[in-house]
Amino acid sequence: MPDAVRTAAVRAVLIMSVTIIQAMVAFLSTLTGSWLAFPMVLSSVASTVVATWAVLDVWVTRQVWNQRNGVVSVPSSTARQIRRERRRSRRAERAAERDGTGGGIGGRPSTGGLSRA
């Protein structure tokens, strides 16, 4: 996961955690009839809006990163096919070079036998 997306995801998880804690405190305060119930319900509603925004931020950040940098983790089948074709053409070029120079050292044709020193 890229750094920008990871940062947005961590931020979203922290905000969602705080939102869930606020909702639980609001619920328990309401059950006990505490004065804290109404402010906690209001802050829970606001926090839910912020948490939704944070999750959308992760999604948007991921989309923007993919558009700018491309998907590098999983190559598509067309990318694999292009790589295969490139590899085949390189192998063919190397084979043609070997056949054209005679396969000797330094471009000299090989005699096919042992060297005669």
ChimeraX commands (.cxc) that place a marker at each C-alpha (Angstrom):
marker #1 position 0.00,0.00,0.00 radius 0.5
marker #1 position 1.47,3.40,-0.93 radius 0.5
marker #1 position 2.37,5.87,1.81 radius 0.5
marker #1 position -0.40,8.36,1.02 radius 0.5
marker #1 position -3.08,5.67,1.07 radius 0.5
marker #1 position -1.64,4.13,4.25 radius 0.5
marker #1 position -1.69,7.51,5.99 radius 0.5
marker #1 position -5.32,8.10,4.99 radius 0.5
marker #1 position -6.28,4.57,6.13 radius 0.5
marker #1 position -4.64,5.00,9.54 radius 0.5
marker #1 position -6.36,8.35,9.96 radius 0.5
marker #1 position -9.72,6.78,9.04 radius 0.5
marker #1 position -9.28,3.89,11.47 radius 0.5
marker #1 position -8.42,6.27,14.33 radius 0.5
marker #1 position -11.42,8.50,13.58 radius 0.5
marker #1 position -13.73,5.48,13.34 radius 0.5
marker #1 position -12.43,4.17,16.67 radius 0.5
marker #1 position -13.14,7.48,18.37 radius 0.5
marker #1 position -16.61,7.54,16.77 radius 0.5
marker #1 position -17.44,4.06,18.07 radius 0.5
marker #1 position -16.24,4.99,21.56 radius 0.5
marker #1 position -18.34,8.16,21.47 radius 0.5
marker #1 position -21.40,6.19,20.36 radius 0.5
marker #1 position -20.96,3.73,23.21 radius 0.5
marker #1 position -20.55,6.53,25.76 radius 0.5
marker #1 position -23.65,8.24,24.35 radius 0.5
marker #1 position -25.64,5.01,24.56 radius 0.5
marker #1 position -24.56,4.23,28.11 radius 0.5
marker #1 position -25.11,7.84,29.20 radius 0.5
marker #1 position -28.62,7.71,27.76 radius 0.5
marker #1 position -29.36,4.48,29.64 radius 0.5
marker #1 position -28.22,5.99,32.94 radius 0.5
marker #1 position -29.99,9.29,32.32 radius 0.5
marker #1 position -26.80,11.32,32.64 radius 0.5
marker #1 position -26.53,14.98,31.61 radius 0.5
marker #1 position -23.69,13.91,29.30 radius 0.5
marker #1 position -26.07,11.98,27.02 radius 0.5
marker #1 position -27.23,14.86,24.82 radius 0.5
marker #1 position -23.78,16.38,24.10 radius 0.5
marker #1 position -22.41,12.89,23.40 radius 0.5
marker #1 position -25.23,12.12,20.95 radius 0.5
marker #1 position -24.54,15.38,19.11 radius 0.5
marker #1 position -20.81,14.73,18.99 radius 0.5
marker #1 position -21.46,11.15,17.84 radius 0.5
marker #1 position -23.52,12.41,14.91 radius 0.5
marker #1 position -20.82,14.89,13.96 radius 0.5
marker #1 position -18.15,12.26,14.41 radius 0.5
marker #1 position -20.06,9.86,12.14 radius 0.5
marker #1 position -20.03,12.47,9.39 radius 0.5
marker #1 position -16.28,12.97,9.86 radius 0.5
marker #1 position -15.66,9.19,9.85 radius 0.5
marker #1 position -17.61,8.82,6.61 radius 0.5
marker #1 position -15.52,11.61,5.11 radius 0.5
marker #1 position -12.32,9.87,6.26 radius 0.5
marker #1 position -13.31,6.58,4.64 radius 0.5
marker #1 position -14.14,8.41,1.40 radius 0.5
marker #1 position -10.75,10.10,1.66 radius 0.5
marker #1 position -9.05,6.68,1.68 radius 0.5
marker #1 position -10.97,5.66,-1.42 radius 0.5
marker #1 position -10.26,8.91,-3.28 radius 0.5
marker #1 position -6.57,8.88,-2.28 radius 0.5
marker #1 position -6.26,5.31,-3.56 radius 0.5
marker #1 position -7.93,6.20,-6.88 radius 0.5
marker #1 position -5.72,9.26,-7.37 radius 0.5
marker #1 position -2.57,7.26,-6.57 radius 0.5
marker #1 position -3.57,4.55,-9.05 radius 0.5
marker #1 position -4.22,7.14,-11.77 radius 0.5
marker #1 position -0.91,8.93,-11.23 radius 0.5
marker #1 position 1.36,5.93,-10.68 radius 0.5
marker #1 position -0.48,3.02,-12.22 radius 0.5
marker #1 position -1.12,-0.30,-10.60 radius 0.5
marker #1 position 2.23,-1.89,-9.89 radius 0.5
marker #1 position 1.21,-4.82,-7.71 radius 0.5
marker #1 position -0.58,-7.05,-10.20 radius 0.5
marker #1 position 0.25,-6.98,-13.90 radius 0.5
marker #1 position -2.67,-7.44,-16.23 radius 0.5
marker #1 position -2.76,-10.26,-18.74 radius 0.5
marker #1 position -2.00,-7.80,-21.56 radius 0.5
marker #1 position 1.10,-6.60,-19.73 radius 0.5
marker #1 position 2.21,-10.21,-19.36 radius 0.5
marker #1 position 1.62,-10.81,-23.06 radius 0.5
marker #1 position 3.69,-7.74,-24.02 radius 0.5
marker #1 position 6.52,-8.91,-21.75 radius 0.5
marker #1 position 6.43,-12.37,-23.32 radius 0.5
marker #1 position 6.63,-10.89,-26.82 radius 0.5
marker #1 position 9.53,-8.66,-25.79 radius 0.5
marker #1 position 11.37,-11.63,-24.29 radius 0.5
marker #1 position 10.84,-13.69,-27.46 radius 0.5
marker #1 position 12.13,-10.89,-29.68 radius 0.5
marker #1 position 15.22,-10.42,-27.48 radius 0.5
marker #1 position 15.95,-14.14,-27.59 radius 0.5
marker #1 position 15.55,-14.13,-31.37 radius 0.5
marker #1 position 17.92,-11.14,-31.67 radius 0.5
marker #1 position 20.53,-12.85,-29.51 radius 0.5
marker #1 position 20.22,-16.06,-31.50 radius 0.5
marker #1 position 20.59,-14.10,-34.75 radius 0.5
marker #1 position 23.71,-12.37,-33.38 radius 0.5
marker #1 position 25.24,-15.70,-32.42 radius 0.5
marker #1 position 24.50,-17.18,-35.83 radius 0.5
marker #1 position 25.80,-14.11,-37.68 radius 0.5
marker #1 position 29.19,-13.95,-35.92 radius 0.5
marker #1 position 29.83,-17.66,-36.04 radius 0.5
marker #1 position 29.77,-18.05,-32.28 radius 0.5
marker #1 position 33.51,-17.45,-31.78 radius 0.5
marker #1 position 35.25,-15.32,-29.22 radius 0.5
marker #1 position 35.65,-11.66,-30.11 radius 0.5
marker #1 position 33.74,-11.97,-33.37 radius 0.5
marker #1 position 36.20,-14.51,-34.91 radius 0.5
marker #1 position 34.58,-17.51,-36.49 radius 0.5
marker #1 position 35.03,-20.69,-34.57 radius 0.5
marker #1 position 36.73,-23.61,-36.29 radius 0.5
marker #1 position 34.70,-26.13,-34.44 radius 0.5
marker #1 position 37.73,-27.90,-32.95 radius 0.5
marker #1 position 40.31,-27.40,-30.26 radius 0.5
marker #1 position 42.61,-24.42,-30.46 radius 0.5
marker #1 position 46.04,-25.01,-32.01 radius 0.5
marker #1 position 48.50,-23.10,-29.93 radius 0.5
marker link #1:1,2 radius 0.2
marker link #1:2,3 radius 0.2
marker link #1:3,4 radius 0.2
marker link #1:4,5 radius 0.2
marker link #1:5,6 radius 0.2
marker link #1:6,7 radius 0.2
marker link #1:7,8 radius 0.2
marker link #1:8,9 radius 0.2
marker link #1:9,10 radius 0.2
marker link #1:10,11 radius 0.2
marker link #1:11,12 radius 0.2
marker link #1:12,13 radius 0.2
marker link #1:13,14 radius 0.2
marker link #1:14,15 radius 0.2
marker link #1:15,16 radius 0.2
marker link #1:16,17 radius 0.2
marker link #1:17,18 radius 0.2
marker link #1:18,19 radius 0.2
marker link #1:19,20 radius 0.2
marker link #1:20,21 radius 0.2
marker link #1:21,22 radius 0.2
marker link #1:22,23 radius 0.2
marker link #1:23,24 radius 0.2
marker link #1:24,25 radius 0.2
marker link #1:25,26 radius 0.2
marker link #1:26,27 radius 0.2
marker link #1:27,28 radius 0.2
marker link #1:28,29 radius 0.2
marker link #1:29,30 radius 0.2
marker link #1:30,31 radius 0.2
marker link #1:31,32 radius 0.2
marker link #1:32,33 radius 0.2
marker link #1:33,34 radius 0.2
marker link #1:34,35 radius 0.2
marker link #1:35,36 radius 0.2
marker link #1:36,37 radius 0.2
marker link #1:37,38 radius 0.2
marker link #1:38,39 radius 0.2
marker link #1:39,40 radius 0.2
marker link #1:40,41 radius 0.2
marker link #1:41,42 radius 0.2
marker link #1:42,43 radius 0.2
marker link #1:43,44 radius 0.2
marker link #1:44,45 radius 0.2
marker link #1:45,46 radius 0.2
marker link #1:46,47 radius 0.2
marker link #1:47,48 radius 0.2
marker link #1:48,49 radius 0.2
marker link #1:49,50 radius 0.2
marker link #1:50,51 radius 0.2
marker link #1:51,52 radius 0.2
marker link #1:52,53 radius 0.2
marker link #1:53,54 radius 0.2
marker link #1:54,55 radius 0.2
marker link #1:55,56 radius 0.2
marker link #1:56,57 radius 0.2
marker link #1:57,58 radius 0.2
marker link #1:58,59 radius 0.2
marker link #1:59,60 radius 0.2
marker link #1:60,61 radius 0.2
marker link #1:61,62 radius 0.2
marker link #1:62,63 radius 0.2
marker link #1:63,64 radius 0.2
marker link #1:64,65 radius 0.2
marker link #1:65,66 radius 0.2
marker link #1:66,67 radius 0.2
marker link #1:67,68 radius 0.2
marker link #1:68,69 radius 0.2
marker link #1:69,70 radius 0.2
marker link #1:70,71 radius 0.2
marker link #1:71,72 radius 0.2
marker link #1:72,73 radius 0.2
marker link #1:73,74 radius 0.2
marker link #1:74,75 radius 0.2
marker link #1:75,76 radius 0.2
marker link #1:76,77 radius 0.2
marker link #1:77,78 radius 0.2
marker link #1:78,79 radius 0.2
marker link #1:79,80 radius 0.2
marker link #1:80,81 radius 0.2
marker link #1:81,82 radius 0.2
marker link #1:82,83 radius 0.2
marker link #1:83,84 radius 0.2
marker link #1:84,85 radius 0.2
marker link #1:85,86 radius 0.2
marker link #1:86,87 radius 0.2
marker link #1:87,88 radius 0.2
marker link #1:88,89 radius 0.2
marker link #1:89,90 radius 0.2
marker link #1:90,91 radius 0.2
marker link #1:91,92 radius 0.2
marker link #1:92,93 radius 0.2
marker link #1:93,94 radius 0.2
marker link #1:94,95 radius 0.2
marker link #1:95,96 radius 0.2
marker link #1:96,97 radius 0.2
marker link #1:97,98 radius 0.2
marker link #1:98,99 radius 0.2
marker link #1:99,100 radius 0.2
marker link #1:100,101 radius 0.2
marker link #1:101,102 radius 0.2
marker link #1:102,103 radius 0.2
marker link #1:103,104 radius 0.2
marker link #1:104,105 radius 0.2
marker link #1:105,106 radius 0.2
marker link #1:106,107 radius 0.2
marker link #1:107,108 radius 0.2
marker link #1:108,109 radius 0.2
marker link #1:109,110 radius 0.2
marker link #1:110,111 radius 0.2
marker link #1:111,112 radius 0.2
marker link #1:112,113 radius 0.2
marker link #1:113,114 radius 0.2
marker link #1:114,115 radius 0.2
marker link #1:115,116 radius 0.2
marker link #1:116,117 radius 0.2
view
